[in-house]
Amino acid sequence: MAVQPANRPKFSFQSKHSSQAISAILAETDNKDLFFSLSYWEIAAVGSTARDLLEYAGVKHEKLAPSYADWSAGKVPTAFSVMPILKVKGPDGMEIDMAESEVIDTFLAERFGLLGNNAWESMTIRTFYSNIHYLRERSYTETLWVVDSEKKKAKDQFFSSTLRKFLEDHEFHLQENGCNGHYVGDKLSLADLHLSNIVHFFSTVPWAKEALDEFKKYEAVWKVKEMVDGVRQLDAWRASAEFKRYEESSIDYYAKNCTVPEDAAKAKEE
């Protein structure tokens, strides 16, 4: 992404409010009385699932996309110099900052009823979610962020190994659940939404058609994507100009920027 500013502003997890007070606000405040503010780049990537979750729940929220200029100028406070970041505002004005996409996604999913009906289902959904998240990270490191001369070789290796193993594993577990479009039981969950987001992410990379053709070979995997596509609460969001803007920005970004110049790669090796 954009160059990190030399003096990166941080927000702290320490607060003038006690942990008990913060926990009470989160535990006792109805979703309709909270305001959620999500900050992430204007692309479809690790902020996408949180966007879907906010739209699915119909809660009061805003989606912020800081400019590269503001980022480079050190105007975007974060916990670890990366986004997404989530700010939750309570009715009394208390603000709670959160970081890391996996933490944000699971926090929102739990609030919105997408982490199962009991502790076992919650653990299972988190397990699938974590493995799905892994696939996106490997797609970056193994195929997108490599030197141009190695891109085809890297993509072919990714398809024949990482992606194939992922699809075979998830097809097995989804078939075990009855091939009903859900990872756990017969109810929409965070795992379902996250897989759909991964499929959408692959639709924005330069070799999108090849990737989608691979997903379509696995009946149960593709059925999850189709099930999420049919979720009524997401219809308006997916059809919105805002969603299309993120999609178009992603296609442009991955086409132009996900490469490592040969000289930079050699310098890294040295």
ChimeraX attribute file (.defattr): number of C-alpha atoms within 10 A of each C-alpha:
attribute: neighborCount
match mode: 1-to-1
recipient: residues
	/A:1	10
	/A:2	11
	/A:3	10
	/A:4	14
	/A:5	15
	/A:6	9
	/A:7	10
	/A:8	17
	/A:9	17
	/A:10	14
	/A:11	15
	/A:12	11
	/A:13	10
	/A:14	9
	/A:15	12
	/A:16	7
	/A:17	11
	/A:18	10
	/A:19	11
	/A:20	9
	/A:21	12
	/A:22	15
	/A:23	11
	/A:24	11
	/A:25	18
	/A:26	17
	/A:27	11
	/A:28	8
	/A:29	13
	/A:30	12
	/A:31	17
	/A:32	11
	/A:33	12
	/A:34	20
	/A:35	17
	/A:36	19
	/A:37	16
	/A:38	21
	/A:39	19
	/A:40	23
	/A:41	22
	/A:42	22
	/A:43	23
	/A:44	27
	/A:45	21
	/A:46	23
	/A:47	24
	/A:48	24
	/A:49	26
	/A:50	27
	/A:51	20
	/A:52	20
	/A:53	23
	/A:54	22
	/A:55	18
	/A:56	17
	/A:57	17
	/A:58	14
	/A:59	16
	/A:60	14
	/A:61	17
	/A:62	14
	/A:63	18
	/A:64	15
	/A:65	14
	/A:66	15
	/A:67	15
	/A:68	16
	/A:69	11
	/A:70	12
	/A:71	19
	/A:72	16
	/A:73	16
	/A:74	18
	/A:75	17
	/A:76	21
	/A:77	16
	/A:78	22
	/A:79	18
	/A:80	13
	/A:81	17
	/A:82	15
	/A:83	20
	/A:84	24
	/A:85	23
	/A:86	24
	/A:87	18
	/A:88	17
	/A:89	19
	/A:90	19
	/A:91	13
	/A:92	9
	/A:93	10
	/A:94	14
	/A:95	17
	/A:96	17
	/A:97	17
	/A:98	20
	/A:99	19
	/A:100	17
	/A:101	21
	/A:102	17
	/A:103	13
	/A:104	19
	/A:105	23
	/A:106	22
	/A:107	15
	/A:108	19
	/A:109	22
	/A:110	14
	/A:111	15
	/A:112	18
	/A:113	13
	/A:114	21
	/A:115	26
	/A:116	21
	/A:117	12
	/A:118	8
	/A:119	10
	/A:120	11
	/A:121	16
	/A:122	18
	/A:123	13
	/A:124	16
	/A:125	21
	/A:126	19
	/A:127	13
	/A:128	20
	/A:129	22
	/A:130	14
	/A:131	14
	/A:132	20
	/A:133	19
	/A:134	12
	/A:135	16
	/A:136	20
	/A:137	12
	/A:138	14
	/A:139	19
	/A:140	12
	/A:141	11
	/A:142	17
	/A:143	22
	/A:144	21
	/A:145	17
	/A:146	20
	/A:147	19
	/A:148	16
	/A:149	12
	/A:150	13
	/A:151	16
	/A:152	13
	/A:153	12
	/A:154	19
	/A:155	19
	/A:156	12
	/A:157	15
	/A:158	17
	/A:159	17
	/A:160	10
	/A:161	11
	/A:162	14
	/A:163	21
	/A:164	14
	/A:165	13
	/A:166	15
	/A:167	18
	/A:168	12
	/A:169	12
	/A:170	19
	/A:171	20
	/A:172	14
	/A:173	17
	/A:174	20
	/A:175	16
	/A:176	13
	/A:177	16
	/A:178	14
	/A:179	19
	/A:180	18
	/A:181	24
	/A:182	26
	/A:183	30
	/A:184	25
	/A:185	14
	/A:186	12
	/A:187	14
	/A:188	20
	/A:189	25
	/A:190	29
	/A:191	28
	/A:192	25
	/A:193	25
	/A:194	25
	/A:195	26
	/A:196	22
	/A:197	25
	/A:198	20
	/A:199	18
	/A:200	18
	/A:201	20
	/A:202	21
	/A:203	19
	/A:204	23
	/A:205	20
	/A:206	17
	/A:207	12
	/A:208	16
	/A:209	12
	/A:210	13
	/A:211	18
	/A:212	15
	/A:213	10
	/A:214	15
	/A:215	18
	/A:216	13
	/A:217	12
	/A:218	15
	/A:219	14
	/A:220	26
	/A:221	29
	/A:222	21
	/A:223	19
	/A:224	23
	/A:225	23
	/A:226	13
	/A:227	16
	/A:228	22
	/A:229	14
	/A:230	11
	/A:231	12
	/A:232	10
	/A:233	15
	/A:234	18
	/A:235	14
	/A:236	12
	/A:237	16
	/A:238	14
	/A:239	10
	/A:240	10
	/A:241	11
	/A:242	13
	/A:243	19
	/A:244	15
	/A:245	14
	/A:246	18
	/A:247	20
	/A:248	15
	/A:249	17
	/A:250	21
	/A:251	20
	/A:252	15
	/A:253	18
	/A:254	16
	/A:255	15
	/A:256	10
	/A:257	11
	/A:258	18
	/A:259	17
	/A:260	16
	/A:261	13
	/A:262	14
	/A:263	10
	/A:264	11
	/A:265	12
	/A:266	11
	/A:267	8
	/A:268	8
	/A:269	7
	/A:270	6
